[in-house]
Amino acid sequence: MIEFVVDNKKCTRCGECVKDCPVGIITLEESGPELIADKVKLCLKCQHCLAICPTAAISVLGRNPADSQPLAGHLPSAEEVETLIRGRRSVRRFAPEPVDSETIGRLLRTAAHAPTGRNNLGVQFTVVEDQATMKQLREETLAGIRQAAEAERLPKGLEFFAGIVKAWDRGTDIIFRDAPHLLIVSAPKAGPTPAADGYIALCTFELMASSLGLGTMWNGFATWALVDIAPQVGAKLGIPESHELVYTMLFGEPAVQYHRTVQRDQDANIHQLVW
């Protein structure tokens, strides 16, 4: 149900909702905005109509515009966003204390606002918050890698994982970096853009985590381990069979502090196309 409701006392008939609807299913009648009956099924559930209405006159999908955050006066400056992006670092040293559940929930709910192909909203966030589970995941993953290494079944190009097992035996956790949490994103294989959806979701999560002073690390080692080396462990993550495991990310309180941005302007690979 689209539940498109217009408060005619607030509506100014400006027509912005009509102009901005990505699939053109809203029309402006004398009485106000209305859905075009034979096009309702095309709705992407993007909520653009709710967001663009200057007087908060439109409710859709049962959402009350009064529950939305007004944008005016609440957006960060360009300089603040730039510093956040330039100051982001891959953290490889984490404090052992777990992040509180309220903060993790806030991070995940915010990351769920990341754009997806055709607004399919199919990304699943599988998060390891429980510390006993995180410990078991570490141990089972390394056991799976060890088994593959000893049987000489490490995939081509991933033979170096044998050295990761040796480092584990010496007390060094190269894969999980002793982080208290792991986030795994997956998306429907049949969706229009599963890989892109997962990566964009993690980028969104990472920036929000950075703004809260948390550390993150894109974890290719864990992704390879759970998908290619020890899939029997990956099968226990609760990811739907219809989903593609896109990538994993470590996060937690950092045990390191960075004091300035790095300098990469000169490394920017920019191609100006002029026809």
LOGUMI-124842 format. One record per residue: z, x, y of N, C-alpha, C in turn; residue number from 1. Coordinates in steps of 0.001 Angstrom, whole numbers, padded with zeros to 6 digits. Each point is the difference from the previous one (the first is absolute). Example, Ala and Ser with C-alpha at 12.3 -4.5 7.8 and 13.67 -1.06 7.14 Angstrom:
2
SITE:007800:013190:-005690:000000:-000890:001190:000000:000900:001200:1;
SITE:-000720:-000350:001050:000060:000820:001190:000730:-000770:001090:2;
END
This chain:
275
SITE:000000:000829:-001197:000000:-000829:001197:000000:000875:001264:1;
SITE:-000915:-000303:000910:-000105:000772:001230:001076:-000427:001002:2;
SITE:000360:-001261:000005:001044:-000514:000897:-000240:000447:001442:3;
SITE:-001193:-000289:000486:-000371:000341:001380:000515:-001093:000922:4;
SITE:000993:000323:000819:000633:-000986:000869:-000040:000492:001438:5;
SITE:-000428:-000869:000895:-000082:000340:001425:000979:-000864:000793:6;
SITE:000819:000661:000796:000905:-000702:000905:-000787:-000303:001280:7;
SITE:-000478:-001240:000123:-000863:-000349:001118:000702:000062:001347:8;
SITE:001322:-000008:-000005:000729:000121:001255:-000065:001437:000537:9;
SITE:-000156:000966:-000918:-000089:001404:000401:-001445:000479:000140:10;
SITE:-000900:-000583:-000760:-001388:000469:-000043:-000681:-000168:001361:11;
SITE:-000684:001061:000459:-000714:-000029:001288:-001499:-000169:-000197:12;
SITE:-000459:-000155:-001245:-001433:-000140:-000328:-000798:001221:000461:13;
SITE:000605:001174:-000084:-000691:001221:000458:-001123:000421:-000941:14;
SITE:000089:-000422:-001258:-001061:000311:-000953:000081:001371:-000640:15;
SITE:001041:000757:000274:000114:001340:-000566:000082:-000034:-001523:16;
SITE:000683:-000974:-000560:000104:-000090:-001463:-001363:-000240:-000632:17;
SITE:-000840:-000783:000692:-001348:-000268:-000498:-000838:001276:000014:18;
SITE:000060:000722:001120:-000798:001227:000138:000437:001093:-000955:19;
SITE:001294:000055:-000324:000529:001133:-000758:000039:-000228:-001504:20;
SITE:-000177:-001214:-000460:000046:-000258:-001450:-001114:000785:-000695:21;
SITE:000339:000916:-000914:-001011:000855:-000623:-001067:-000758:-000785:22;
SITE:000356:-001184:-000503:-000951:-000745:-000828:-000465:-001287:000672:23;
SITE:000349:-000194:001256:-000527:-001117:000770:000318:-001374:-000532:24;
SITE:001248:-000225:-000370:000336:-001315:-000569:000800:-000877:000965:25;
SITE:000125:000445:001259:000716:-000785:000996:-000985:-000470:001063:26;
SITE:000128:-001236:000392:-000830:-000556:001063:000905:-000581:001077:27;
SITE:-000485:000001:001232:000788:-000533:001108:-000503:-001400:000335:28;
SITE:000809:-000972:-000339:-000329:-001388:000281:000720:-000443:001268:29;
SITE:-000282:-001191:000433:000625:-000524:001217:001518:-000058:-000145:30;
SITE:000439:-000258:-001227:001444:-000094:-000255:000655:001359:-000200:31;
SITE:-000826:001055:-000143:000525:001339:-000227:-000667:000669:-001189:32;
SITE:000474:001172:-000404:-000591:000717:-001139:000193:-000764:-001311:33;
SITE:-001032:000004:-000820:000065:-000631:-001314:-000759:000861:-001004:34;
SITE:000371:-000123:-001278:-000735:000695:-001051:-001250:-000777:-000347:35;
SITE:-001080:000716:-000300:-001239:-000624:-000459:000182:-000297:-001486:36;
SITE:000045:-001261:-000352:000405:-000434:-001335:-000736:000700:-001137:37;
SITE:-001314:000142:000100:-000750:000576:-001120:000021:001537:-000012:38;
SITE:000755:000592:000940:000109:001459:000035:001421:000507:-000255:39;
SITE:000925:-000925:-000185:001404:000390:-000158:000191:001006:-001123:40;
SITE:-000758:-000145:-001083:000142:000887:-001153:-000344:001446:000322:41;
SITE:-000649:000242:001130:-000364:001359:000394:001147:000745:000678:42;
SITE:001081:-000698:000305:001113:000607:000727:000502:001262:-000704:43;
SITE:000157:001082:000777:000491:001275:-000526:001525:000105:000047:44;
SITE:000647:-000986:000599:001459:000014:000166:000454:001224:000803:45;
SITE:-000808:000366:000972:000291:001183:000810:000996:-000276:001120:46;
SITE:000179:-001265:000352:000914:-000423:001057:-000443:000448:001395:47;
SITE:-001268:000333:000175:-000492:000368:001324:000208:-001133:000995:48;
SITE:-000185:-001233:-000466:000143:-001144:000904:001432:-000098:000522:49;
SITE:000975:000265:-000858:001407:-000012:000411:000275:001133:000984:50;
SITE:-000570:001173:-000279:000284:001186:000809:-000659:-000033:001369:51;
SITE:-001175:-000623:000096:-000754:000073:001254:000349:-001106:000979:52;
SITE:000654:-001043:-000450:000321:-001118:000887:001011:000441:001070:53;
SITE:-000378:-000047:001269:000882:000508:001057:001249:-000842:000233:54;
SITE:-000040:-001255:-000455:001144:-000885:000244:000764:-000344:-001271:55;
SITE:-000295:000702:-001103:000678:-000245:-001287:-000123:-001460:-000423:56;
SITE:-001206:-000555:000165:-000215:-001406:-000322:-000467:-000216:-001431:57;
SITE:-000389:001082:-000692:-000590:-000151:-001334:000932:000505:-001098:58;
SITE:000182:-000842:-000990:000709:000366:-001224:-001007:-000074:-001141:59;
SITE:000049:000973:-000905:-000918:000001:-001130:000719:000539:-001231:60;
SITE:-000376:-000489:-001144:000596:000425:-001268:001518:-000234:-000023:61;
SITE:000458:-000955:000794:001420:-000297:000050:000807:000969:000836:62;
SITE:-000671:000920:000697:000690:000988:000841:000233:-000560:001402:63;
SITE:001213:000162:000469:000363:-000438:001340:-000219:001164:000966:64;
SITE:-000837:-000171:001042:-000246:001111:000928:001265:000501:000681:65;
SITE:001023:-000840:000063:001258:000425:000629:000689:001089:-000818:66;
SITE:-000390:000129:-001276:000601:001023:-000858:-000751:001328:000071:67;
SITE:-001085:000044:000749:-000773:001234:000150:000546:000837:001156:68;
SITE:-000188:001315:-000104:000426:000916:001064:-001024:-000012:001131:69;
SITE:000399:-000356:001215:-000934:000114:001125:-000410:001467:000182:70;
SITE:-001251:000231:000357:-000477:001373:000153:000297:000567:001385:71;
SITE:-000092:-000817:001010:000222:000481:001364:001402:000583:000154:72;
SITE:000039:001243:000454:001280:000644:000237:000646:000610:-001222:73;
SITE:-000661:-000119:-001160:000603:000529:-001223:-000838:001084:-000679:74;
SITE:-001143:000334:000581:-000857:001009:-000619:000389:001403:000477:75;
SITE:-000090:000998:-000903:000295:001380:000415:-001115:000514:000901:76;
SITE:000309:001023:000780:-001025:000589:000863:-000964:000824:-000850:77;
SITE:-001175:000285:000561:-000979:000830:-000702:000584:001380:-000285:78;
SITE:000787:000512:000932:000607:001323:-000184:000982:-000010:-001166:79;
SITE:000756:-001081:-000153:000964:-000105:-001100:-000708:-000074:-001348:80;
SITE:-001066:-000795:-000056:-000759:-000103:-001254:-000653:001332:-000332:81;
SITE:-000552:000663:001019:-000647:001299:-000207:000994:001025:-000533:82;
SITE:001199:000026:000564:001019:000946:-000459:000421:-000308:-001428:83;
SITE:000114:-001269:-000341:000364:-000384:-001359:-001034:000496:-001003:84;
SITE:-001277:-000169:000335:-001073:000427:-000901:-000074:001519:-000090:85;
SITE:000049:000654:001146:-000103:001458:000012:001239:000667:-000592:86;
SITE:001133:-000667:000085:001242:000584:-000506:000297:-000302:-001449:87;
SITE:-000843:-000837:-000627:000208:-000328:-001413:-000179:001229:-000875:88;
SITE:000917:000204:-000944:-000086:001137:-000915:000207:-000491:-001430:89;
SITE:-000564:000719:-000952:000265:-000276:-001413:001328:000655:-000357:90;
SITE:000967:-000811:-000346:001351:000495:-000270:000140:000341:-001479:91;
SITE:000489:001202:-000275:000198:000440:-001383:001459:000324:-000302:92;
SITE:000871:-000280:000967:001437:000189:-000205:000713:-001281:000442:93;
SITE:000642:-000644:-000943:000638:-001279:000270:001504:000072:-000218:94;
SITE:000739:-000765:000791:001431:-000152:-000219:000196:-000877:-001233:95;
SITE:001054:000204:-000758:000198:-000773:-001233:000387:-001456:000231:96;
SITE:000535:-000319:001185:000464:-001359:000246:-001179:-000978:000072:97;
SITE:000096:-001137:-000676:-001080:-000990:000047:-000056:-000716:001345:98;
SITE:-001159:-000520:000311:-000188:-000808:001202:000560:-001392:-000282:99;
SITE:000633:-000614:000985:000607:-001307:-000229:-001068:-001067:-000244:100;
SITE:000370:-001010:-000779:-000938:-001046:-000412:-000613:-000747:001173:101;
SITE:000784:-000229:001036:-000512:-000728:001160:-001147:000754:000656:102;
SITE:000149:001321:000117:-001051:000811:000618:-001244:000032:-000882:103;
SITE:000186:000126:-001305:-001151:000008:-000911:-000741:-001325:000086:104;
SITE:000740:-001096:000041:-000635:-001307:000122:-000791:-000127:001285:105;
SITE:000568:000509:001084:-000695:-000032:001290:-001295:000802:-000058:106;
SITE:000056:001170:-000623:-001187:000841:-000134:-001100:-000708:-000781:107;
SITE:000366:-000603:-001111:-000988:-000643:-000864:-000581:-001259:000647:108;
SITE:000837:-000767:000670:-000508:-001201:000669:-000958:000370:001127:109;
SITE:000287:001107:000684:-000894:000452:001066:-001306:000526:-000581:110;
SITE:000097:000783:-001075:-001210:000548:-000628:-000898:-001104:-000533:111;
SITE:000590:-001134:-000350:-000787:-001123:-000512:-000916:-000592:001073:112;
SITE:000196:000396:001275:-000878:-000445:001073:-001269:000846:000094:113;
SITE:-000119:001034:-000815:-001187:000856:000043:-001247:-000816:-000338:114;
SITE:-001124:000306:000647:-001229:-000746:-000293:-000510:000269:-001405:115;
SITE:-000638:-001016:-000572:-000623:000111:-001324:-001396:-000605:000056:116;
SITE:-000873:000417:-000926:-001364:-000508:-000031:-000038:-001511:-000123:117;
SITE:-000702:-000650:000915:-000079:-001463:000064:001383:-000642:000003:118;
SITE:000966:000723:000522:001379:-000495:000104:000495:-000539:-001343:119;
SITE:-000314:000736:-001098:000384:-000490:-001324:001499:000104:-000263:120;
SITE:000699:000858:000754:001460:000126:-000096:000472:000225:-001442:121;
SITE:-000803:000756:-000755:000322:000180:-001412:000812:001234:-000339:122;
SITE:000323:000837:000989:000739:001231:-000274:001398:-000311:-000520:123;
SITE:000358:000658:-001096:001366:-000121:-000521:000744:001298:000283:124;
SITE:001207:-000136:000555:000864:001147:000265:001048:000072:-001108:125;
SITE:-000108:001003:-000849:000990:000204:-001050:000919:001115:000472:126;
SITE:001245:-000334:000251:000922:000967:000592:001138:000324:-000963:127;
SITE:000329:001273:-000085:001146:000439:-000791:001152:000223:000974:128;
SITE:000887:-000964:000026:001162:000081:000887:001242:000406:-000785:129;
SITE:000131:-000512:-001215:001160:000289:-000844:000005:001463:-000437:130;
SITE:001108:000685:000225:000058:001433:-000273:-000026:000334:-001486:131;
SITE:000580:-000849:-000836:-000047:000229:-001442:-001438:-000110:-000499:132;
SITE:-000744:-000946:000566:-001409:-000161:-000375:-000816:001201:000459:133;
SITE:000298:000497:001197:-000729:001168:000519:000240:001205:-000898:134;
SITE:001225:000182:-000442:000335:001112:-000891:-000749:-000135:-001325:135;
SITE:-000027:-001207:-000541:-000680:-000223:-001276:-001506:000198:000150:136;
SITE:-000548:-000433:001135:-001435:000168:000238:-000362:001482:000056:137;
SITE:000836:000795:000690:-000235:001442:000045:-000033:000574:-001412:138;
SITE:001040:-000309:-000759:000152:000601:-001319:-001114:-000426:-000945:139;
SITE:-000357:-001268:000006:-001050:-000474:-000911:-001367:000548:000396:140;
SITE:-000234:000122:001301:-001279:000554:000456:-000133:001455:-000429:141;
SITE:001055:000782:000199:-000061:001408:-000403:-000093:000139:-001509:142;
SITE:000661:-000894:-000728:-000095:000033:-001463:-001427:-000285:-000439:143;
SITE:-000661:-000943:000672:-001386:-000321:-000329:-000937:001148:000302:144;
SITE:000257:000683:001122:-000824:001167:000347:000229:001116:-001011:145;
SITE:001248:000212:-000371:000323:001046:-000972:-000727:-000271:-001328:146;
SITE:000043:-001250:-000417:-000648:-000369:-001261:-001497:000268:000063:147;
SITE:-000625:-000347:001124:-001436:000237:000150:-000312:001485:000048:148;
SITE:000846:000778:000659:-000222:001440:000117:000120:000675:-001360:149;
SITE:001046:-000360:-000751:000214:000621:-001312:-001101:-000361:-000984:150;
SITE:-000569:-001194:000161:-001084:-000427:-000890:-001374:000420:000531:151;
SITE:000004:000742:001107:-001224:000464:000661:-000916:-001177:000341:152;
SITE:000635:-001059:000538:-000745:-001196:000383:-000019:-000218:001498:153;
SITE:000349:001001:000779:-000064:-000152:001444:-001460:-000136:000433:154;
SITE:-000313:-000974:000829:-001387:-000210:000433:-000562:001241:000691:155;
SITE:-001303:000148:-000084:-000661:001127:000630:000282:-000018:001499:156;
SITE:000397:001145:000517:000337:000106:001409:001472:-000212:000296:157;
SITE:000730:-000534:-000990:001433:-000245:000177:000835:000875:-000927:158;
SITE:-000602:001069:-000504:000723:000893:-000903:001218:000635:000678:159;
SITE:-000025:000077:001320:001116:000618:000729:001300:-000790:-000146:160;
SITE:-000066:-001213:-000504:001216:-000791:-000204:000927:000647:-001029:161;
SITE:-000563:000869:-000827:000852:000729:-000944:000996:000857:000766:162;
SITE:-000431:000556:001120:000892:000794:000839:001045:-000864:000689:163;
SITE:-000341:-001260:000276:000955:-000928:000614:001148:-000279:-000958:164;
SITE:-000323:-000080:-001298:001045:-000210:-001012:000926:001220:-000056:165;
SITE:-000578:001177:000081:000815:001221:-000031:000928:000051:001215:166;
SITE:-000513:-000402:001149:000826:-000025:001210:001131:-001017:-000150:167;
SITE:-000283:-001126:-000627:001025:-001027:-000265:001116:000569:-000868:168;
SITE:-000390:000775:-000984:000990:000612:-000891:000877:001012:000735:169;
SITE:-000529:000534:001099:000779:000941:000808:000807:-000715:001093:170;
SITE:-000120:-001321:000020:000782:-000777:000970:-000737:-000389:001263:171;
SITE:-001331:000171:000030:-000785:-000345:001182:-000873:-001219:-000268:172;
SITE:000191:-001038:000786:-000744:-001248:-000160:-001210:000003:000925:173;
SITE:-001115:000535:-000487:-001195:000116:000823:-000663:-001350:000243:174;
SITE:000080:-000904:-000966:-000690:-001283:000134:000740:-000955:000927:175;
SITE:001265:-000232:-000258:000746:-001012:000750:000881:000576:001109:176;
SITE:000094:001318:000076:000695:000681:001097:001432:-000492:000205:177;
SITE:000603:-000523:-001066:001369:-000520:000080:000135:-001120:001025:178;
SITE:-001102:-000654:000317:000041:-001115:000951:000715:-001189:-000637:179;
SITE:000696:-000782:000795:000725:-001141:-000564:-000885:-001202:-000321:180;
SITE:-001226:-000031:000574:-000827:-001191:-000198:-001475:000345:-000204:181;
SITE:-000673:-000874:-000740:-001441:000122:-000201:-000629:-001357:000269:182;
SITE:-001103:000005:000731:-000766:-001216:000254:-001356:000130:-000669:183;
SITE:-000372:-001007:-000769:-001298:-000028:-000668:-000769:-001199:000520:184;
SITE:-001213:000202:000485:-000800:-001127:000452:-001143:-000222:-000974:185;
SITE:-000257:-001265:-000262:-001114:-000391:-000868:-000708:-001171:000648:186;
SITE:-001239:-000228:-000414:-000780:-001098:000573:-000938:-000543:-001076:187;
SITE:-000410:-001254:000114:-000875:-000606:-001008:-001313:000760:-000169:188;
SITE:-000307:000349:-001243:-001245:000709:-000278:-001220:-000809:000434:189;
SITE:000103:-001315:-000109:-001125:-000869:000341:-000084:-000289:001485:190;
SITE:000941:000508:000773:-000012:-000225:001443:-001130:000745:000664:191;
SITE:-000287:-000317:001253:-001120:000643:000684:000215:001478:000286:192;
SITE:001248:000406:000258:000267:001395:000409:001372:000464:-000501:193;
SITE:000226:000081:-001306:001341:000317:-000502:000536:001357:000450:194;
SITE:-000815:001041:-000074:000485:001330:000376:000328:000059:001488:195;
SITE:-000920:-000472:000818:000231:000018:001451:001242:-000809:000363:196;
SITE:000167:-001156:-000628:001166:-000845:000296:001304:000741:-000286:197;
SITE:000037:000718:-001129:001207:000731:-000362:000297:001145:000946:198;
SITE:-001026:000744:000371:000199:001139:000899:000435:-000462:001393:199;
SITE:-000611:-001069:000488:000373:-000513:001318:001442:-000490:-000013:200;
SITE:000405:-000641:-001097:001382:-000481:-000118:000985:001165:000045:201;
SITE:-000331:001080:-000692:000888:001166:000006:000030:000673:001370:202;
SITE:-001125:000043:000692:-000014:000564:001353:000924:-000809:000909:203;
SITE:-000060:-001310:-000134:000841:-000876:000809:001469:000224:-000327:204;
SITE:000299:000070:-001290:001377:000244:-000441:000495:001340:000538:205;
SITE:-000842:001019:-000088:000398:001344:000411:000340:000068:001488:206;
SITE:-000825:-000618:000833:000258:000045:001433:001271:-000754:000360:207;
SITE:000223:-001139:-000652:001230:-000745:000255:001208:000811:-000456:208;
SITE:-000116:000653:-001166:001098:000833:-000501:000291:001146:000972:209;
SITE:-001054:000613:000525:000178:001101:000955:000714:-000481:001256:210;
SITE:-000320:-001208:000440:000629:-000526:001214:001489:-000229:-000203:211;
SITE:000417:-000163:-001252:001417:-000206:-000324:000697:001303:-000375:212;
SITE:-000722:001126:000141:000591:001289:-000305:000010:000348:-001473:213;
SITE:-000743:-000726:-000815:-000057:000266:-001438:-001148:000955:-000316:214;
SITE:000139:000709:-001123:-001036:000912:-000442:-000849:-000632:-001091:215;
SITE:-001261:000368:-000038:-000910:-000496:-001028:-000883:001145:-000491:216;
SITE:-000548:-000178:-001199:-000985:000954:-000498:-000985:-000707:-000914:217;
SITE:-001272:000094:000350:-001055:-000515:-000867:000048:000804:-001298:218;
SITE:000112:-000707:-001134:000290:000703:-001240:-001146:-000062:-001009:219;
SITE:-000942:000923:000169:-001112:000068:-000953:000450:000411:-001380:220;
SITE:001012:000881:-000079:000486:000445:-001309:000541:-001177:-000807:221;
SITE:000822:-000852:000638:000558:-001148:-000717:-001106:-000979:-000388:222;
SITE:-000979:-000163:000883:-001110:-000912:-000294:-000779:000481:-001221:223;
SITE:-000347:001301:-000020:-000713:000548:-001158:000843:-000125:-001266:224;
SITE:001280:000282:000126:000874:-000042:-001171:000061:-001399:-000593:225;
SITE:000172:-001009:000849:000187:-001369:-000473:-001303:-000665:-000437:226;
SITE:-001117:000483:000528:-001291:-000611:-000338:-000742:000773:-001087:227;
SITE:-000041:001339:000121:-000866:000795:-000862:000716:000785:-001109:228;
SITE:001250:000371:000236:000674:000872:-000967:000983:-000751:-000880:229;
SITE:000806:-000834:000614:000999:-000771:-000754:-000141:-001482:000304:230;
SITE:-001144:-000593:-000339:-000221:-001416:000321:001002:-000932:-000679:231;
SITE:000645:000492:-001076:001005:-000830:-000656:001189:-000252:000916:232;
SITE:000239:000942:000915:001067:-000197:000999:-000509:-000938:001092:233;
SITE:-001234:000231:000436:-000587:-000874:001011:-000049:-001448:-000447:234;
SITE:-000161:-000218:-001304:-000068:-001363:-000540:001329:-000735:000126:235;
SITE:001081:000733:000245:001326:-000613:000110:000360:-000355:001442:236;
SITE:-000924:000195:000931:000298:-000213:001417:-000078:-001465:000424:237;
SITE:-000511:-000835:-000883:-000103:-001417:000342:-001203:-000327:000862:238;
SITE:-000982:000879:000013:-001218:-000249:000772:-000929:-000897:-000818:239;
SITE:-000510:-001079:000572:-000880:-000913:-000745:-001211:000719:-000595:240;
SITE:-000409:-000416:-001166:-001178:000613:-000633:-001242:-000173:000860:241;
SITE:-000015:-001030:000810:-001154:-000258:000867:-000012:000890:001235:242;
SITE:001047:000833:000145:000111:000855:001179:-000394:001439:-000296:243;
SITE:-000439:000668:001043:-000255:001439:-000020:001167:000696:000691:244;
SITE:000633:000970:-000695:001033:000790:000661:-000714:000931:000971:245;
SITE:000234:-000199:001285:-000739:000741:001018:000643:001352:000289:246;
SITE:001288:-000020:000351:000654:001267:000355:001505:-000200:000043:247;
SITE:000712:001127:000083:001463:-000043:000058:000498:000799:001205:248;
SITE:001198:-000341:000440:000585:000679:001159:001506:000138:-000194:249;
SITE:000506:001201:000203:001439:000236:000009:000544:-000361:001374:250;
SITE:001248:-000473:000050:000616:-000205:001305:001518:000053:-000117:251;
SITE:000632:000283:001125:001451:000090:000045:000443:000686:001276:252;
SITE:001301:000205:000124:000522:000737:001147:-000409:001466:-000142:253;
SITE:-000603:000589:001020:-000426:001398:-000101:001181:000962:000072:254;
SITE:-000111:001086:-000745:001008:001066:000071:-000563:001149:000824:255;
SITE:-000911:-000333:000904:-000652:000990:000850:-000291:-000674:001334:256;
SITE:-000017:000760:001059:-000300:-000551:001322:-001086:000821:000664:257;
SITE:-001064:-000683:000438:-001085:000661:000731:000219:-000224:001491:258;
SITE:-000327:000988:000795:000344:-000038:001411:-001186:-000165:000944:259;
SITE:-001203:000093:-000516:-001168:-000140:000876:-001223:-000366:-000834:260;
SITE:-001037:-000424:000675:-001249:-000314:-000689:-000736:001294:-000345:261;
SITE:-000911:-000099:-000954:-000881:001136:-000272:-001217:-000111:000915:262;
SITE:-000897:000995:-000051:-001137:000033:000917:-001298:-000032:-000799:263;
SITE:-000630:-001160:000007:-001214:-000181:-000800:-001191:-000492:000817:264;
SITE:000154:-000114:001305:-001120:-000491:000805:-001249:000836:-000236:265;
SITE:000194:001308:-000117:-001139:000897:-000157:-000637:-000106:-001386:266;
SITE:000710:-000643:-000919:-000525:-000155:-001364:-000695:-001339:-000211:267;
SITE:000021:-000856:001017:-000590:-001329:-000147:-001496:000110:-000267:268;
SITE:-000462:-000611:-001062:-001418:000034:-000380:-000649:-001275:000525:269;
SITE:-000512:000075:001209:-000524:-001176:000688:-001513:000122:000152:270;
SITE:-000705:-001021:-000434:-001461:-000023:000108:-000400:-001157:000905:271;
SITE:-000569:000297:001141:-000458:-001023:000930:-001428:-000391:-000367:272;
SITE:-000174:-001240:-000425:-001322:-000477:-000394:-000705:-000625:001201:273;
SITE:-001169:000523:000319:-000811:-000549:001082:-001416:-000183:-000520:274;
SITE:-000497:-001202:000070:-001380:-000277:-000440:-000890:-000239:001207:275;
END
